[in-house]
Amino acid sequence: MPVHINYQILDTGLFLIANLINILLIGLFLVRSKKLERVEHILGLVIVGLAIPIALAVFLNLLGKREWWSIILPSLFILYAIVEFIFDYILKLDFRNTFLLWPYLLLFYLSQWGMIGFAFIISRTYGFITLVTYFLNLLATWYSYSKVGHG
């Protein structure tokens, strides 16, 4: 028996997750600037963990044979979260001071822009809301950089 998927709810869920990620990143960058490493670690794990519901949404979009953007754009965050988890939580690399920083940052920002693009495709209002939380995230990144030398 085929399962009916309400794609409007799925898309809204991804919009909410994209903004939750941005809000959590704001918190992460603020606690990083205060050198609260334990809180930063927990926030980072929560952010990475949000790749799980995003992966479920991507899987459901694949099942429903939806447009390419509904699969590729959120998948960029999944890829970023995998790299982040491996670098920061499994290998515990100090990669922010190596040549790996630039490819990592490229993937991070592509994942952010992918979620912004997804939000704009489903709703202009959702897109602008996500863009605002993204710019607040950038402001927190700048603040963290000014305090500890990296975002």
N, C-alpha and C positions, 0 to 999 in steps of 0.2 A: 504494500500500500504506500503510495507516494506521500511524502511529508510536505505540508504547505509551510512555506517560510514567508513571514511578513518582512519583506525587505525594507520597508519604511522604518520598522522598529530596529532592524539590524543596522541600517545606516545611521539612525539617530544614536544608537549605542556606540558606534565607532566615533561619531562626532563627540559624544560625551567623554569617551576614553581619550581621544586626542587632547581635549582640553584638560582633563585630569592629569595627563602626562605633563602638559605645560605647567600646570599649577604645582605639581610635585617637583618638577625641575626647578621652579622658582624657589621652593623650599629647600631643595638640595643645594642650590648655589648659595643661598643665604646662610645655611648652616655650615657649608664649606668655608665661607669667609670668616666664620666664627670658630673654625677649627673643631667643630663638634663631629668628630670622625664616626662615632657609633651611630648617630642619627643620620649622617650622610650615607653610611653603609646600608641602613635599613630602608631609607628612601630610595636608594639606588636599586635595591632588590625589589621593592614594590613596583617601581617603574619598569624594570625588566620583566617582572611577573605579568604586567599588563599585556605582554606579547601573547599570552595564552588566550585570552578572550578575542584578541585581534586575529590570532591564527584560526580560532573557531569560526569567526566571521568570514575570513578568507575561504576556509573550507566550504562553508555554506554557499558562498558566492560561486565557488567552483561547481558545486553540485547543481546550482541553479543556472549554470552557464550564463552568468551575467557578463556585462561588459568588462573589457580588459582592465580598465582603470579601477574597478571595484576589487580586483585581485592584486594587481601590481602595486598600486599606491600604498595600501596598508602593509603589503609584504615588505616594503622597504624598512618599516619599523621593526618587523620581526627579524630581519637580517641584522639590523643595528643591535637589537636586544641580544641576539646570539653572540655577536662579536663583543659587546659590552660585558656580558656574563662570562665569557671565556677570558677576556683580558683582565677584568677587575676582580672577578670572584673565584675563578678556577686557577688561572696562572698567576694572579696577583702581580701583574707586570706594572712597572713604572713607565708605561708606554707614552705618557704625556710629555716626557722629556726625550723622546726618540723620534726617528723618522716615521714611525707608525702614527704619530699624531695627525698628520695631514690626511691620510686616507681615512682614519677614524672620524675626523671632523667632517670630511666630505660625506661619509655615510650617515653620520648623525644629522647633518643639515638636510640631506636628501630625504631622510625619513621624516623629518619635521615638515618639509615642503610637500612631501607626499600626502601627509595627513591634512595639511592645509588645502591642498588641491582637491582631495576627496571631499572635504567639507564644502568647498565652493561648488563642486559638481552637484552635490545633493541639495544645496540651498545657499543662496547668496548670503542670507542672514547667518547661517551656520559658518560660512566661510569667513565673514568679517569677525565674528566672535572668536573663531580659532586664530585668526590673524592677530587680534588684540592680545590674546593670551600668549601667543608666540612672541610678540614684541615685548611683553612684560618679562617673558623668559629671557630674551636677549638682554634686557636691562639688568636682570639679576646676574646673568653671565658676566656682563661687563663689571658689575660691582664685585663679584667674586674674583675676577681677574685682577682688579685694582688692589685687592687685599692679599691674595695668595699667589698671583702670577699665572694662574690658569683658571678657566671657567669651570 
